[in-house]
Amino acid sequence: MARVFNFGAGPAVLPVEVLEEAQKELLDYKGSGMSIMEHSHRGKEYDAVHAEAIDNVRKLLKLSDDYTVLFIQGGASMQFAMVPLNLLGAGQTADYVDSGAWAGKAIKEAKLVGNVAVIANTGKDIPTRMPKNEDLKVTPGAAYVHITSNETIGGSQWKVFPKTESPLVADMSSDILSRPFDINQFGLIYAGAQKNLGPSGVALVVIRKDLADRVPAKVPTMLKYQTYIKENSLYNTPPTFGIYILSLVTRWMLKLGPEALYKQNVDKAARIYTALDSSAFYKGTAVKEFRSDMNITFRLPTEALEETFIKEASKLGMKGLKGHRDVGGIRASIYNAFPVAGVDALVTFMKEFEAKNS
């Protein structure tokens, strides 16, 4: 069976060479006679995988010793609760930016823990957008400031991160390691792996060590960042296969080079946006200034045409183009591993579909 072009928002496309490596090692990992999935998380075979995954992330983000890399189950959704449970003390206020669906979910969870101030709200803006930095009404002495770097559903992305006196926290699930940024500007970042890093089931958390000391004593053990720091994310059995794939994906990123990967991501997005901007048939749903390089969202003149577009694209091997159920339309997710050839195939199809249906 031929590989299709997977435009799915997550779980999403993985590098072919990573899948081939995993396939080759699936039954017999490095001559051990069993799969990495069968190895003890305390054994030397898995220990090497775990160490490489951490080291690769450290290299890609250029982390100093002030930061630690954690692997936690529960995806980004559990981080919506873990962040305030660990960082928001009694009597403090946490600042949140509401930029769309995923930011809204993070805010909802944080409000269950403590006092939350929404310091900017573009969550319901159409076209979708991020707030401008000068619009943020930051709370003096806030415990932290939380942003969502890229809204997967709305197709909007922070292009310049805000500079804050309070620790900056970011959900980077859909654009983690897709572009260069200064990690030292952040106190904590987190990301579900299933878009740019690997399969679902593991979240990457990078935290400045001093922030983990804030945790209240009554937070349950498995919800404390300190637990994962002290035990190197091995307090309980971690999602070993997911971390193994993450180690292979980050190895692939290092081989390509972060700058080359970023340039390719910008180029891929530009090809689709150029097709949108040169057409009266298609309409992008995000403000140009904030358009995502990872999730490109657009509409056709009618929902019936959108349904036909999705069906015909699928027949041609372009899968996962249906927009999120909450907003409809078309969404092309073109993460790090998505091939340039797939972008070109989509652009060609878009032009042909418009010529036939406009």
Buried (B, 14 or more C-beta within 10 A) or exposed (E): EEEBBBBBBBBBBBBEBBBEBBEEBEEEBEEBEEBBEBBEBEEEBBBEBBEBBBBBBBEBBEBEEEBBBBBBBBBBBBBBBBBBBBBBEEEBBBBBBBBBBBBBBBBEBBBEBBBBBBBBBBBEBEBBBBBEEEEBEBBEEBBBBBBBBBBBBBBBBBEEBBEBEBBBBBBBBBBBBBBEBEBEBBBBBBBBBBBBBBBBBBBBBBBBEEBBEBBEEEBEEBBBBBBBBEEBBBBEEBBBBBBBBBBBBBBBBBEEEBEEBBEBBEEBBBBBBEBBEEBEBBBBBBBEEBBBBBBBBBBBEEEEBBEBBBEBBBEBEBBBBBBBEEBBBBBBBBBBBBBEEBBBBBBEBBBEBBEEBE
